[in-house]
Amino acid sequence: MALLETGDSNWNAISRGARFLLDTQEADGTWPKQDMAGIFFRTALLDYVLYRQYFPLHALGLYEQRRRARLDLTTPAPLTAAVTG
């Protein structure tokens, strides 16, 4: 998302990131749970349950938006085909 937000032109790296998200997505559309992060007061861990769904979806949506703008596309294309370009 950072590369997309900054307007980075390294589309090879950006496309690899989008492909990673698509490849790690589960059959039911979710992404696998990761370890908890963020220790505070030395007593608790933070588990942001919806982050693993929200951020990949946000990143893929942003990817597609930037990809379309970059290629000046007007017709929708399947995301799986879009990741290769």
Backbone torsions as a table, in degrees:
resi	resn	phi	psi	omega
1	MET	NA	-35.0	-178.6
2	ALA	-64.2	-43.0	178.6
3	LEU	-62.3	-39.6	179.1
4	LEU	-68.7	-42.0	-178.0
5	GLU	-67.4	-31.1	-179.0
6	THR	-87.8	-3.9	-179.7
7	GLY	76.3	25.0	-180.0
8	ASP	-58.4	143.6	-177.8
9	SER	-98.0	7.5	-179.6
10	ASN	-82.3	75.7	-175.8
11	TRP	-69.2	-20.4	175.1
12	ASN	-64.0	-48.8	179.1
13	ALA	-66.4	-41.5	-179.5
14	ILE	-63.3	-43.6	179.3
15	SER	-66.9	-35.8	176.1
16	ARG	-63.5	-38.6	177.4
17	GLY	-64.1	-43.3	177.8
18	ALA	-64.6	-40.2	178.6
19	ARG	-64.0	-40.6	177.7
20	PHE	-58.6	-46.0	179.9
21	LEU	-61.8	-43.0	179.1
22	LEU	-66.5	-39.3	-178.9
23	ASP	-70.7	-27.8	-178.5
24	THR	-92.7	-5.6	178.8
25	GLN	-68.2	135.4	179.4
26	GLU	-74.3	165.4	-179.9
27	ALA	-60.9	-29.2	-179.7
28	ASP	-86.4	5.2	177.1
29	GLY	93.5	-4.4	179.8
30	THR	-92.9	174.5	174.1
31	TRP	-114.5	151.7	-176.2
32	PRO	-62.9	148.7	177.9
33	LYS	-71.1	138.7	177.5
34	GLN	-109.2	170.7	178.9
35	ASP	-62.5	151.7	176.2
36	MET	-65.3	154.9	-179.2
37	ALA	-140.0	161.1	174.1
38	GLY	81.8	94.3	177.8
39	ILE	-93.9	132.3	175.7
40	PHE	-134.2	145.9	-177.6
41	PHE	54.9	18.1	179.2
42	ARG	56.1	21.0	-177.4
43	THR	-130.6	-13.1	-172.6
44	ALA	-142.3	152.4	173.4
45	LEU	-111.3	148.5	177.9
46	LEU	-96.1	134.6	177.2
47	ASP	-128.7	98.7	-179.5
48	TYR	-86.3	91.9	-171.1
49	VAL	-58.0	-44.0	-175.7
50	LEU	-84.3	-13.6	-178.7
51	TYR	-58.8	-38.7	-177.9
52	ARG	-67.8	-15.5	175.0
53	GLN	-98.4	-41.6	-174.0
54	TYR	-67.7	-51.8	-172.7
55	PHE	-67.4	-41.4	175.0
56	PRO	-61.9	-41.0	178.2
57	LEU	-64.8	-42.0	177.7
58	HIS	-62.3	-44.4	-179.6
59	ALA	-63.5	-43.4	179.8
60	LEU	-67.4	-38.1	176.6
61	GLY	-65.0	-42.2	178.1
62	LEU	-65.9	-40.7	176.8
63	TYR	-56.9	-49.9	-177.4
64	GLU	-64.8	-39.7	177.9
65	GLN	-61.2	-47.1	-179.6
66	ARG	-69.5	-37.1	178.7
67	ARG	-61.6	-45.2	178.8
68	ARG	-63.3	-42.7	178.9
69	ALA	-64.0	-40.1	-179.7
70	ARG	-64.0	-41.4	-177.5
71	LEU	-94.0	-1.8	-178.9
72	ASP	54.3	49.1	-179.3
73	LEU	-86.0	146.0	176.4
74	THR	-118.7	-18.5	178.7
75	THR	-106.6	139.1	-179.7
76	PRO	-62.4	144.2	173.9
77	ALA	-128.8	148.6	178.2
78	PRO	-58.8	139.4	-178.1
79	LEU	-61.1	-36.3	-178.5
80	THR	-62.0	-37.3	177.2
81	ALA	-74.0	-31.1	-176.1
82	ALA	-70.0	-28.3	-174.9
83	VAL	-67.1	-26.4	-179.7
84	THR	-77.3	-14.9	-176.1
85	GLY	-113.1	NA	NA
